[in-house]
């Protein structure tokens, strides 16, 4: 009998204009943690969607072999019957339902024609113990943190008698503590005999948890690395992912020419309208021309709230005091459109929800924030719109077959590049980047870092918000640290290290 519980043989999957998977082979042993890595667009999620029946039998070529038997999954329910359960990056929970209702949603415990709620609650309680979630299971899921919602998703998978658990970027939206707890749980499930396949861009996590790593590149299998016999090395994994050496993850800036203060915030305080409480307290920061200023802090510190309140999001935030000085003039934006006209842009952390219109094409998404540039009378100059999109496609290396390709069909890294192109087209003088590399691979990160350096060399100023401490330390000329809605310290590049930043991040 084969030592592999699962084999995917010669899997090829084509979408209009692009071959997403090209003769991919993938083997997984029973009870191991098998990490699947590669650049955005390498085919990782597509391969797992083939395995789980999201892309049904007949829409691809090749074979899925589970326990020696060829499987032809026509829908997700078919793979779940065989114990294969996928947890997507965007959680599939119903916010208004309770925890126990979510755990058995879609496969309810029936008694005749009615749901047996008593049995549902009893079984849910046992499963929640297995995942280490000690909460009142009658709570609505919307009241839980993202980390706890992730545990509910795993509990839901366990309720389906899972034997192969697929996790797509499970820690992408989690803080460090929640990420660490989730990785421990994945290892515990593996020790209990559940095979775990994890897609991740966070190579430190991959090295910490993986028994085997398989690398995909451009829709092809590049290699599989056994952690026990070959060992896992971050540099080697990166080399296999991108097809070249990346000696320094953070590219050096060629010309550092930092000028005078061009953006200053004084005594800035704001109230969250929905919560009806002050969330920002007496903020003071400044930014110089041609400078990258990092904004660090733990989750909930108020970084995004600060960015949005400055950018004119008055629907959600009420400014109670303070002054914004931009290029020597006092400003108070009542709407983001006013900020954009002044040369102030904000790249949201939520590219799919707030940053892009996924059902529209690339050219539409790039031009949408600056349509005035394309007006010809009362209509849009469509030829110029295509020309603009083609320029950005080339300049920042958006990988697509056409600028008329739907943005929803692009990889995460290329979606992020489209979002950057959209705001670059507004020709900003100051740009806030909120989690600019979340959920994208090391190769795409390097390209975005290189682009950031290029922009500040041209005189733009950047405020970068990031939960990745190495990223902040690697890219910032100077940084501010926030805690509980306050600035707790300012650090020069020379002063900034992990210890000093964390001390300030934990300061109250």
C-alpha positions in Angstrom: 0.0 0.0 0.0 1.3 3.5 -0.9 2.6 5.7 1.9 0.6 8.6 0.4 -3.0 9.2 1.5 -3.4 11.6 -1.4 -2.0 12.0 -4.9 -2.8 14.5 -7.5 -1.4 13.3 -10.9 -0.8 15.5 -13.9 -3.4 18.1 -13.0 -4.0 20.7 -15.7 -6.5 23.5 -15.3 -7.1 26.3 -17.9 -9.1 29.5 -17.5 -9.8 31.8 -20.5 -6.5 33.1 -21.7 -4.3 31.5 -19.0 -3.1 28.0 -18.0 -3.4 28.1 -14.2 -2.1 24.5 -13.6 0.2 22.8 -16.0 0.7 19.0 -15.4 1.0 19.5 -11.6 1.9 16.5 -9.4 1.3 16.6 -5.6 1.6 13.9 -3.0 0.7 14.0 0.7 1.4 11.5 3.5 -1.1 10.6 6.2 -1.0 12.8 9.3 1.6 15.2 8.0 1.5 19.0 7.8 2.2 19.7 4.1 2.7 23.3 3.2 2.1 24.5 -0.3 4.0 27.7 -1.3 4.7 29.8 -4.3 4.3 33.3 -5.7 0.8 34.8 -6.2 -0.6 33.2 -9.3 1.5 30.1 -9.0 -1.6 27.9 -8.8 -1.8 27.0 -5.1 -5.4 27.9 -4.4 -6.5 26.6 -7.8 -5.0 23.2 -7.1 -6.8 23.0 -3.7 -10.0 24.1 -5.3 -9.6 21.2 -7.8 -9.0 18.9 -4.8 -12.0 20.1 -2.9 -14.5 20.1 -5.8 -14.8 23.8 -6.1 -13.5 23.3 -9.7 -15.5 20.1 -10.5 -14.5 17.0 -12.3 -14.5 17.6 -16.0 -13.2 21.2 -15.7 -9.6 19.9 -15.4 -7.5 17.0 -16.7 -5.6 14.6 -14.5 -6.4 12.4 -11.5 -7.1 12.8 -7.8 -6.2 9.6 -6.0 -7.3 9.2 -2.4 -6.3 6.0 -0.5 -5.7 4.3 -3.9 -9.0 5.2 -5.4 -9.5 7.8 -8.2 -12.0 10.5 -7.1 -14.3 12.5 -9.4 -15.6 15.3 -7.2 -18.4 17.3 -8.9 -19.0 19.6 -5.9 -17.7 20.5 -2.5 -20.1 18.1 -0.8 -18.6 15.2 -2.7 -15.1 15.9 -1.3 -16.5 16.4 2.2 -18.1 13.0 2.1 -14.6 11.6 1.6 -13.3 13.7 4.6 -11.6 16.5 2.5 -12.6 19.9 3.9 -11.3 23.3 2.7 -11.2 26.5 4.8 -10.8 29.4 2.4 -8.9 32.6 3.2 -12.2 34.5 3.4 -14.1 32.8 6.2 -17.5 31.2 5.3 -19.3 31.8 8.6 -22.8 33.4 9.0 -22.3 36.4 11.3 -25.8 36.5 12.7 -25.9 32.8 13.6 -24.6 31.4 16.9 -21.3 29.4 17.2 -23.1 26.1 17.4 -25.4 26.9 14.5 -22.4 27.8 12.4 -20.5 24.6 13.3 -23.3 22.4 11.9 -24.6 24.8 9.2 -25.3 22.9 6.1 -25.0 19.4 7.7 -27.5 19.8 10.6 -28.2 17.0 13.0 -31.7 16.0 12.2 -34.4 14.2 14.1 -37.1 13.4 11.6 -37.9 16.7 9.8 -36.5 18.9 12.7 -33.1 19.9 13.8 -32.0 18.2 17.1 -30.7 21.4 18.8 -29.8 19.6 22.1 -27.6 17.1 20.3 -26.1 20.0 18.2 -25.2 21.9 21.3 -23.7 18.8 23.1 -21.5 17.8 20.1 -20.5 21.4 19.4 -19.3 21.8 23.0 -17.0 18.7 22.6 -15.6 19.9 19.3 -14.9 23.4 20.7 -12.9 21.8 23.5 -10.7 20.0 20.8 -9.9 23.4 19.2 -9.3 25.1 22.5 -12.1 27.6 22.2 -13.6 28.3 25.6 -16.5 30.7 24.9 -20.3 30.7 25.3 -21.3 28.9 22.1 -24.7 30.7 22.0 -22.8 33.9 21.1 -23.3 35.2 17.5 -20.1 34.6 15.5 -19.9 38.3 14.6 -19.0 39.1 18.2 -15.9 37.0 18.0 -12.4 38.1 17.1 -11.0 37.0 13.7 -8.7 34.5 15.5 -11.7 32.9 17.3 -13.7 32.8 14.1 -10.9 30.9 12.5 -11.2 28.3 15.3 -14.9 28.1 14.7 -14.1 27.3 11.0 -11.8 24.5 12.1 -14.5 23.2 14.6 -16.9 23.2 11.6 -14.4 21.1 9.6 -14.0 18.6 12.5 -17.7 18.2 12.7 -17.6 16.8 9.2 -15.2 13.9 10.2 -12.3 15.5 8.3 -9.3 13.4 7.4 -7.6 16.0 5.1 -7.9 19.6 6.2 -7.0 22.3 3.7 -6.2 25.8 5.1 -5.7 28.6 2.7 -3.6 31.4 4.3 -5.1 30.7 7.8 -3.0 33.3 9.6 -3.2 36.1 7.0 -5.6 38.3 9.1 -4.4 37.1 12.6 -2.1 38.8 15.1 1.0 37.0 16.3 -0.5 35.4 19.4 -3.6 34.1 17.5 -1.3 32.9 14.7 0.9 31.0 17.1 -2.1 29.4 18.8 -3.5 28.3 15.4 -0.2 26.8 14.3 -0.1 24.8 17.6 -3.6 23.5 16.9 -2.7 22.5 13.4 0.3 20.5 14.8 -2.0 18.9 17.4 -4.5 17.9 14.7 -1.6 16.4 12.7 -0.5 14.4 15.7 -4.1 13.0 16.0 -3.8 11.7 12.5 -5.5 14.5 10.5 -3.6 15.4 7.4 -3.2 19.2 7.1 -2.4 21.0 3.8 -1.6 24.6 4.5 -1.1 27.4 1.9 1.0 30.2 3.3 3.2 33.1 2.3 4.7 33.4 5.8 7.8 31.3 5.4 8.8 31.5 9.0 5.5 29.8 9.9 6.1 27.3 7.1 9.5 26.4 8.4 8.2 26.1 12.0 5.3 23.7 11.2 5.8 21.8 7.9 6.8 18.2 7.6 6.9 18.6 3.8 6.9 21.7 1.6 5.9 21.7 -2.1 6.7 24.6 -4.3 4.6 25.7 -7.3 5.8 28.2 -9.8 3.9 29.4 -12.9 1.4 26.6 -12.5 4.0 23.8 -12.4 5.4 21.6 -9.6 9.0 22.8 -8.9 10.0 20.5 -6.0 8.9 18.9 -2.7 11.2 19.3 0.3 11.2 16.8 3.2 11.9 18.7 6.4 13.3 15.7 8.2 15.7 14.5 5.5 16.5 17.7 3.7 15.8 20.4 6.2 14.0 23.7 5.5 15.8 26.8 4.6 14.1 30.1 3.9 16.6 31.2 1.2 16.3 28.0 -0.6 12.4 28.1 -0.6 12.5 31.6 -1.9 14.9 30.7 -4.6 12.6 27.8 -5.7 9.5 30.0 -5.5 10.8 32.9 -7.6 13.4 31.1 -9.8 16.2 33.4 -8.7 18.2 34.4 -5.6 16.8 37.3 -3.5 19.7 38.2 -1.3 18.0 41.0 0.5 14.2 40.9 0.9 14.2 44.7 1.4 15.8 46.4 -1.6 18.2 49.2 -0.8 17.2 52.7 -1.9 19.7 54.2 -4.4 19.1 57.9 -3.7 17.9 59.0 -0.3 17.0 62.6 -0.5 14.7 63.5 2.4 13.4 67.1 2.4 11.3 69.3 4.6 8.2 68.5 6.5 5.3 68.3 4.1 2.6 66.6 6.2 1.9 67.3 9.9 -0.7 66.2 12.3 -1.1 68.1 15.6 -3.1 67.1 18.7 -5.5 64.9 16.6 -8.3 63.2 18.5 -11.3 61.4 17.0 -14.4 59.5 18.1 -15.9 56.4 16.5 -19.4 57.3 15.6 -20.8 53.8 15.9 -19.1 53.0 19.2 -19.6 56.6 20.5 -16.2 56.7 22.2 -12.9 58.4 21.6 -10.5 56.1 19.8 -7.6 58.5 18.9 -6.1 60.6 21.6 -3.9 63.7 20.9 -1.9 62.3 18.0 1.2 64.2 16.8 3.2 63.0 13.8 5.0 64.5 10.8 6.3 63.3 7.4 9.0 64.8 5.3 9.2 64.9 1.5 10.8 61.7 0.1 10.5 59.8 3.3 8.9 56.4 4.3 7.4 56.7 7.7 6.4 53.5 9.4 3.3 53.3 11.7 3.5 50.3 14.0 1.4 48.9 16.8 -0.5 45.8 17.8 -3.9 45.0 16.4 -6.4 47.5 17.7 -3.8 50.2 18.3 -5.7 52.6 16.1 -3.4 52.8 13.0 -6.1 52.3 10.4 -8.5 54.5 12.3 -5.9 57.3 12.2 -5.4 56.9 8.5 -9.1 56.9 7.7 -9.9 59.9 9.9 -7.1 61.9 8.3 -8.3 60.9 4.8 -11.7 62.4 5.4 -13.8 59.4 6.4 -16.2 61.6 8.5 -19.0 59.0 8.1 -17.4 56.7 10.6 -15.1 59.1 12.6 -15.8 62.5 14.2 -12.8 64.7 14.6 -13.0 66.2 18.1 -9.8 68.2 18.0 -6.5 68.7 16.1 -5.0 70.1 13.0 -3.8 68.6 9.7 -1.2 70.7 7.9 -0.4 69.6 4.3 2.1 71.5 2.3 2.0 74.4 4.7 -1.8 74.8 4.7 -4.3 73.7 7.3 -6.7 71.1 6.1 -9.9 69.4 7.3 -11.3 66.9 4.8 -15.0 66.3 5.0 -14.8 63.5 2.3 -12.0 61.4 0.8 -12.6 63.1 -2.6 -11.3 66.4 -1.1 -8.2 64.6 0.1 -7.6 63.0 -3.3 -7.9 66.3 -5.1 -5.2 67.7 -2.7 -2.8 64.9 -3.6 -3.4 62.7 -0.6 -4.3 59.0 -1.3 -4.9 55.9 0.9 -4.4 52.3 -0.1 -6.8 50.2 2.0 -5.8 47.0 3.8 -9.0 45.4 2.5 -8.3 45.3 -1.3 -11.2 42.9 -2.0 -13.8 44.6 0.1 -13.0 48.3 -0.2 -10.0 48.7 -2.6 -11.2 47.1 -5.8 -14.3 46.3 -7.8 -13.7 42.7 -8.5 -16.3 42.2 -11.2 -14.8 45.0 -13.2 -11.6 44.8 -15.3 -8.1 46.2 -14.7 -8.5 49.4 -16.7 -11.7 50.3 -14.9 -10.2 49.8 -11.5 -7.1 51.9 -12.4 -9.0 54.8 -13.8 -11.9 54.9 -11.3 -10.2 57.3 -8.8 -9.2 59.9 -11.4 -11.9 59.9 -14.1 -11.5 63.7 -14.6 -8.2 63.0 -16.4 -10.1 60.8 -19.0 -13.1 63.0 -19.6 -13.7 64.0 -23.2 -16.7 66.3 -23.0 -19.2 64.3 -21.0 -17.8 60.8 -21.9 -14.7 58.8 -20.9 -12.0 58.5 -23.5 -11.9 54.7 -23.7 -8.7 54.6 -25.8 -6.8 56.8 -23.3 -8.2 54.6 -20.5 -6.6 51.5 -22.1 -3.4 53.4 -22.8 -3.1 54.4 -19.1 -3.8 50.9 -17.9 -1.2 49.5 -20.3 1.4 51.9 -19.0 0.8 50.8 -15.4 0.6 47.1 -16.4 4.1 47.4 -17.8 5.6 49.8 -15.2 4.6 47.8 -12.1 4.5 44.3 -13.8 0.9 43.4 -13.5 0.7 39.8 -14.7 -2.4 39.5 -16.8 -3.3 38.5 -20.4 -5.2 41.8 -21.0 -6.1 45.0 -19.1 -9.6 44.0 -19.8 -9.2 41.0 -17.6 -11.6 40.9 -14.5 -9.7 41.9 -11.4 -11.4 39.1 -9.4 -9.6 36.6 -11.6 -6.1 37.9 -10.7 -3.8 36.6 -7.9 -3.6 38.5 -4.6 -0.3 40.1 -5.5 -1.5 41.3 -8.9 -4.7 42.7 -7.3 -2.6 44.7 -4.9 -0.6 46.1 -7.9 -3.8 47.2 -9.5 -4.8 48.9 -6.3 -1.5 50.7 -6.2 -1.8 51.7 -9.9 -5.2 53.1 -9.2 -3.8 55.5 -6.5 -0.6 56.2 -8.4 -2.8 57.5 -11.3 -4.2 60.2 -8.9 -0.5 61.5 -8.8 -0.4 61.8 -5.0 2.1 63.8 -3.0 1.5 61.7 0.1 0.4 58.0 0.1 -0.7 55.9 3.0 -0.2 52.2 2.4 -2.2 50.1 4.9 -0.8 46.6 5.1 0.5 46.8 1.5 1.9 43.3 1.3 -0.7 41.3 3.3 -1.4 37.9 1.8 1.1 38.2 -1.1 4.3 36.2 -1.7 7.9 37.2 -1.2 8.5 37.9 -4.9 5.5 40.3 -5.2 6.5 41.9 -1.9 10.0 42.6 -3.3 8.4 44.3 -6.3 6.2 46.4 -4.1 9.1 47.4 -1.9 11.1 48.4 -5.0 8.1 50.5 -6.2 7.9 52.2 -2.9 11.6 53.1 -3.1 11.1 54.4 -6.6 8.2 56.6 -5.6 10.0 58.3 -2.7 13.1 58.8 -4.8 10.7 60.8 -7.1 9.7 63.0 -4.2 6.5 61.3 -3.0 6.1 60.7 0.8 4.8 57.4 2.2 3.2 56.4 5.5 3.3 52.6 5.8 1.1 50.7 8.2 2.2 47.1 8.7 1.7 44.4 11.2 4.9 42.7 10.0 7.6 44.2 12.2 10.5 43.1 9.9 8.8 44.9 7.1 8.5 48.2 9.1 12.1 47.9 10.2 13.3 47.0 6.7 11.6 49.8 4.8 11.1 52.8 7.2 13.3 55.9 7.4 11.6 56.6 10.7 8.7 55.2 12.5 6.0 56.0 15.1 4.5 53.4 17.4 0.9 53.4 18.6 -0.9 51.8 21.5 -4.6 52.2 22.5 -5.1 55.1 20.2 -2.0 57.1 21.3 1.5 57.7 19.9 3.8 56.0 22.4 7.1 56.8 20.8 9.0 57.9 17.7 12.2 56.0 16.6 14.8 56.8 14.1 16.1 54.1 11.7 19.1 53.7 14.0 17.0 53.3 17.1 14.4 51.0 15.6 14.7 47.4 16.5 12.3 44.7 17.6 12.8 45.2 21.3 12.4 49.0 21.3 9.3 48.8 19.0 7.6 46.1 21.2 8.3 48.1 24.4 6.4 51.1 22.9 3.6 48.9 21.4 2.9 47.4 24.8 3.0 50.8 26.6 -0.3 52.1 27.9 
